Amino acid sequence: MYGLEAINAANGWAMAIVGSLIVFSGLVVLSFVISKLHTIAGFLEKKKPPSKIQDDQEKDLKDIDLSGEWPSDIREQAKLYQPIIDNLGPSFELQELYLIAEEYGVPHPHLTITEFRYAGFLVSLDEGFFSWNFN
């Protein structure tokens, strides 16, 4: 027996349908797991350390106005960032620096902070923390 007769005799059609249903259901489960992966990763991530800016030691950042004319010299830009850096403490995450810079209206904080890293003003410490090295 060959061809379609052999498939019918060995329940081939039923096995093909069941096999395709198993593969399809596996793909559905896989897509569901991938869609929820960010939630699962949230449980596995380490807790972030508390922000370096503490209420009791925070300088008055409200007096800082960085939204005016922005100098083109990297050293002058670093001088404008100095009060923000002083409030962050000796080591900080770049994310904190980005958020504070955006809050105070610094133009293009990503580009400026990248230039600080290239110029050696921001030095990488361990595990994503940075230190300010402006002399």
N, C-alpha and C positions, 0 to 999 in steps of 0.2 A: 504494500500500500504506500502511495506517494502523494504529495501535494495536499490539497484541501481535505481529502478523505482522511489522511493521517492526522491532520490537525484536529478534525472533528472527533476522531476516534480517541485521541489522547487528551481531550478537554483543553486543547490549545487556545481556543478563543477565550475561555474563562480565565486561563492563566495569564494571557496577554492583558486582559482587562484588569485583573487583580494586580498584576505587576505595575501597570501604568498608574493605577490608583495609589499604590504604595509609594511610587516615586513622586507623584503629584502631592500627596499628603506630606511627604518628607520635605519637599520644597516649600510648602505652605508653613510648616513648623519652623523651618530654617529662616524664612523671611520674617516670621513673627519674632523669633529670638533676636535677629539682627536689628529689627526695629526697636526692640526694648533694651538693646545693649548699653545705651547711654545711661539708663536707669540702673542696670546691674553694675556698670563701672563706677557709678556714684557711691555704691556701697563699699566697693573695694578700694577706693582712693583713700589716701591718707588725709586726715583732717589738716586743714591749713592752720599755720600758727596765727595767733591773733595779730591784728594790724599793729604795726610799729608805732603808729600815732596814738598815744594815750591821752585821755582828757586832762590828766593832771600835769603832764609835761608838754602839752601842745602849745606852741607859740601862736600868737594871733595871726593866722594866715589870711584873715579878712583884709589886712592892711596891704597885702601884696597885690599889685596890679600889673599883670603881664600881658594885657591885651593891647598895649600901645604899639609903637614902632618897634620892630624886632631887628636887632643888629645882625649883620651878616657874618661877623667874626665869631668863631666857635668859642673863644675865650670870653667874649662879652656875653654870649648866650649862657655860658656856664655860670657867670656871675649872677645872672638873673634867676637861674635855677637854685642858687645856693640856699636861700631861705627855705625852699621846699625840701631840699636834701637834708638840711639841719633838723627839720621836724620828723623826717623818716627814721633817723637814728643811724647807727654805724653800718648796719646791713639791712637791706630791703629787697623786695621783689620789684621787678620792672613794671609789673602790672599796677602796683600801687603808685609808682611814679607817673605812669601814663594817665591813670585816673585823676590824680591831683593836677597834672599839667592841663588836661582837658577841662577840668573844673574851673581853672583860673584863666582860661582863654588863651593858652599858649598856642600859637599857630604851628600846625604840623608837628605835634609832639613825637610821633613815630620817627620822622626823619631826623629831628633834632637829637633824640635819644640815641638813635643809631649812629649819628655823627659823634656823640659823646663817647660811645663805645670804641669807634675807630680812632679817636683822638687819645684814648687811654684815660679819660676822665671817669668812666664807669668800668670798674674792674670786677670780673666775675669771681664770685666765691663758690662755695659748694652748694649743690642742690637748688640751683635757680636763684640764689641770692646774690646781690651785687653790693659793691661799696663805692663810695665817691672818692676819687683821687684827684682833686683839683688843687694844684700848688701855685 
